[in-house]
Each structure stands twice: as C-alpha cells, then as structure tokens.
C-alpha cells in the first residue's frame, strides 16, 4: 500500500468506481458475459483517469513462500481496491471468499464484488468488503 492511504480516500475512490460501474450497467444492461462487463468497466475507469491493473496474477503466500497459483484478480484499482466482476443468476459465498482471498494476498484493504446480472447494480448487485488493513488506516 502507498503512504498517505486513508479510509476517506478509499471511500471516495469507491464512490468513483461505483459511478463507473453504474454507468456500464445503465449503458449495456444485464444479460451479457463477465468478460464484456470487465472490458466496459476498464474503458469507463480509463475515461475517468482511474488507474487499474487487469487480470493481475495473484501469487499465493503459503507458509512464507510465494507460489504461482494461476489466480487472476479481475481489476486491482489504484493498487488498493480489488474488483471482482460476475454476471451470474445469484451470488454465492464462494464469490465472497474469492474476493476476500484476493484482498488478503494483495494486501488490499478494500474489495468490491459486482454482479452485473441484476436489475439494480447498487441495490442488489454490489457488495463492498473491508478487512483489518482498512481498520488500521487513518480516517483522513
């Protein structure tokens, strides 16, 4: 994590990311493949000058040894917020576990899980998670 990172910064960045995701959902609607939503969200984040890594390889720290795990994080925004994109009929606990694992392995204090296959993205298609790293950040 970068110096100067704060809970407030992450909350403001989350607001911007959510606005970009809402724009994608509003523009193309539900019913498409995850890969389409990811490409559109990448474009929308780029238009908003928000930096991200796409399909980032997540190494697994197993007992102090970094292993190539073939895990891929959909988007890692500003190197502090993990985005996991789904287009499924229903979210399951395994989707949350996947996001929480990526957050842990990437030392990310915040993560957002999106399911674009819904009628209202923010009301029933988005969940935000924080971990102990978030709690340790200054509020401002």
N, C-alpha and C positions, 0 to 999 in steps of 0.2 A: 504494500500500500504506500501511497505517496504521503509525504509530510503535508500537513495542512488539511488533511481529510477530516471532515466533521459530519455529524449526524444531519445538520442543516443542509450541507452541500449534497449529501446523498438523497435527502428528501426532495430537494429542488431538482436534482437530476432525475429522480424517479418521476416527478411531475412531467418533465420534458419527454421522457421515454414513453410514459403513458399517453401523452398527447400524440406522439408519433404513432403508437400502436393503434390508437383510436382512429386516426386518420387513415391508416391502412385498412382497418376493418370497415370503416364508413365507405371507403372508396371501392373495395372489391368484395365485401361481404363474406359470409360464411360459405363453407362447402368446397374449399379448394385444398390442395395438398400443403403440408407443413412447409415444404421447400419453397413454395410460392410466397407464403406469408413471410418467410425469412428473407427472401430476396427483396420483397417490397419494403419490409421494415428496415433492411440495410439501406435501401435507397432513401427512405424517409429520414433516417438518422443522419445520413450524409448531407441531405438537403438542410438539415438543422445544425450542421457542423458539430455533430456529436461523434467522438472517436469511438471505435469499437474494433475488436478482433472477431473474426467469423470462423466457425468450425475449429476453434482452438483445441489443440491436443492437450488433454488433461492427464498429466502423469500422476500415478498413484504412489503416495508415500506409504510404503509398507515397512514398518519397523526401521525407519530411518533410511531406507533405500528407495530411490525413485525408480519406479517401474513404468515402462511404456504399456499403457493399459488399453489403448485404442478407444478411449473415451473421448468424445468430442462435445465441447460446450458450444451451443448454437451461437450465442453472442456474448462477449465479455466487454461491457461498455465502460469506457474510461478507466479500465483496469480495476474496477471496484464493484460493479454490479453485474451479476450473471443473469442472462436471459435464457429461458428455456421455452421454446415455441412448440406448441402442439396444435393439432387440428383433429380432435377426437370427439366421439359422442359423449363421453364422460371422463372427467379427471379421476385418477386413482392415486392412492397413497404412493405407489411406485414412482409416479411422476414427481411428487414432492421429494421423495427420498433421493431421486436422481439429482434434482436441483440442489438439495442440501449437501450432497456429496461433492458436487462441483464447487459450491461455495467454500466448503472446508478445504478441498485440495488446492484451490486457487487463492486461499486466504482472502476471500471476498466477504465483506460484512453484510452484503445485501444481495437478494436474488428476487427475480420476478418470473412467475410461471404464467404464461399466456395460453389460453385455448381459444383459437380463432373460430372454432366451430360452435358459435353461440349467437344468441340474438343481441346481447348487450355485453360488450367486452369487459367493461369495468365492473358491472354489477355481478355477472356470473361467469366471466371468462378470465379473471385475473386474480392471482394471489401473490402477495408480497411477503417475503421472509427476511428476517434479520437473525443474526447469531451473536455470540458473545463478543466478537470483534466490534460489532456495531455498538454494543453497550459500553465498550471501553473508549469509544471516540468522544471527543468533546462535543457538546451540543452545538456550539457555534464555531 
